[in-house]
Amino acid sequence: MKFIATPVKGMNDFLPEQMRLREYVLKMIKETYASYGFDQIETPAMEHIENLTSDQGGENEKLIFKVMKRGAELARALEKENGELADNGLRYDLTVPLSRYYANNGNQLPPIFKALQIGNVWRADKPQKGRFRQFTQCDIDILGDESIVAEIELITATTTVLHSILSKVDIKDFTVHINDRRILKAMAAYAGFREEDYNTVFIILDKLDKIGIDGVKEALLEDGFEEQAVERYTQLYKNLGEGMSCKDFCEKLTEDFIDKNVIEGLDEIMNCCQSMVKEGVKLVFDPTLVRGMSYYTGTIFEITLDNYNFSVAGGGRYDEMVGKFNNQKVCACGFSLGFERIITILSDFDTSAITRTGEKTAFLIDRKASYETIGRTFKEAAELRQNGNTVTVMPLKKNARFQVEKLESDGYTNIKKIYE
């Protein structure tokens, strides 16, 4: 069997200069979130298949990399008609594992727990720029806080870390889109849709920026929804104005459809955050924002950049997820950074200057050098390392010019050839 040198489609090998950029960004993320009081945790890459196929993950549940049962269990499953061949799966996000983690370890955690989780996730998706089958997610979550303080903290922390990273390449303007799943449901109920049809309606609404309101109307009618409900629903979204508040958009909704505290709370979140975010960061109420995960129960948010056709962060409140594991009500809210998309953006710029760390020295030892010279060189290298320098020692190659050029491109500013 011939070995294949290239990685599996949608997964990547990372060269040293790519890893320097990734580690630099991860360091900034960890340090910034730590300054907001988030504690780093870790969960396994693999989850029980029951947890991953619970109708909570939206379209992502169709993209699970399943892990087959093994040995006698697999044999028994094969003998059964329509037997389940998988018992585990690679996680498709970090929220489901976090919910299981909290249900399992909650007694050892503080009443309000601020978690930072960074790790790989897997989705059997169609690879494209900024979208992979294996990729890193960076999530912050606050569990046990039912107040709007959680949303304000998450938005402020995430915009701060994004500004810190992207400003290095002079990107300082981005938009935080904010909505609430309860508002989405209230609008659908007001129009006359049945509750069991809400998710279908939301999936179509989510395409508004691509197909326009007329396209949304046409798609809803093609799905067989009543014309009166479709007309009433699309009419709500025809007069969207820039800077429109949640209160203004929801003026037609009575308390039969939504608690007024939801509307006031969303406007309050935006007002508080706007006074704290960096200059260039804009917060907008976006009643067309849906977010794909069905586990969201309240506030949802997403961050976009001008001139890029994808979001770089997203999240929301999911107050019912942990309870599915421990039958207890645990309020939860989280924000996920699109780490790979941030790296994709930064890769369009020369980032060598910002990832360079301290003095880097290289000793290139000629193959004819004496043992005494080699020993003296290693001793000098050790002394430099003790003073905080990065030092590498390697043989001097025949093509010394290429070797030196490559070291210089890797940030080595002090290169010494040792011949004695």
C-alpha positions, 0 to 999 in steps of 0.5 A: 500500500502506497503511503500518502504524504498530504494530510487528510482533506480539510486538515492541515500541517503547520510549518514553523512560521505558521505555528509561531503565529498561532502560538502568538495569537493563543498567548494573547487570547489566554492572557486577555481572558485570564485578566477577565477572570476566566479559568482554563479547563480541558475536555476530551476530544471524544464524546458519547454519541448520545450527547452529540446527537441530541438535537441540540447542535443544529446542522452540525449533528449531520457533520459528526465524525463517528467512532465505531464500536470495537471488538464484541460490541461491534460484532453484536451491532453488525448482527442487529438490523439497523444496529448503531455501529458508533458509540462515540464521536469527535466533538463538533464544538466545545459547548456540549462537552462543557455542559457535560463537564459542568454537570459532572464537576459542578460540586467542585466549581464556584457558584458562578464559573467562568471557563476558558476552553481551547481545543480542536473540534471536528466537522465533516464539512466542505473545506474552503477558505477559513473553513476546515474539518479539523480546527481550533475553537476558543470559547469563554463561558459563564455558568450560573449567572442569569443576569445580563452581567454575563452577556456584558462581560462576554461581549466586552472580553471578546471585543477586547481580545479581538481588538488587541489581535487585529489592531496589530495589522491595523484592523480596528473596525468591526461590528457586534450583532446582537439579537435574542432567540425569544424575539425570533420566536415572538416574531414567528408567533406574531405572524402566525407560524406554528411552534414546530415550524420555527426552526425552519422559518429561522433557517430561511430568515438566516439567508436574508443577507444573501437572498433579500426579503423577497427571497425569504418570502418566496422560500417560505411560500415554497415550503408551504407556509400560509401566505397570510403568515408569510406576508405578516412575517416578512413585513416585520423585516421590511423597515429595518433601519440602521441604529434601530433599537430592540424596543423600536423593532418590537413595538408591535409585540404585546406581552402575549408574545414576549416579556418586556424585560427581554426587550429592555434587557437587550437594549441595556446590554448594548448601552452598557457594552457600547460605553466600554468597547474600544473605538471602532467597535460598533454594536447593532441590534440585528433582528435577522441574526439566528445562529444555527444551534438550537440549544440557544435560549436567549441572547445571541451575538456574532461579530463581523469584519468589513470586507470579509464574508464570514463572522469571526466570533459568535455565541449566546445564552443556553440556559437549558443545556446543562440541565439535560445532563443533571436535571438541574437548571443552570444558566449558561452563556458563551462566546466562541472565537473563530480562531482559524478565521482570525489566523486566515485574516492575519496570514494576509499580512506580514506578521513576522515582526509581531511574532518575533520574540527576543534575541535569537542566536544560531551557532553553526559548527563546522564538521572539522571543529575539535571536541573542545570547540564543540564543548565550548560552543555548547557552554556559551549557548547554555549561558545565553539561554540562562539570560533569556535568549533563544539559541540553536546549535547545529552543523554548518551545511555545505550550502551555508548561504541557504542555511543562513538565509533560512535562519534569518527568515526564522528570526535569528539575528545573531548567526555565528559560524564556528570553524576552530 
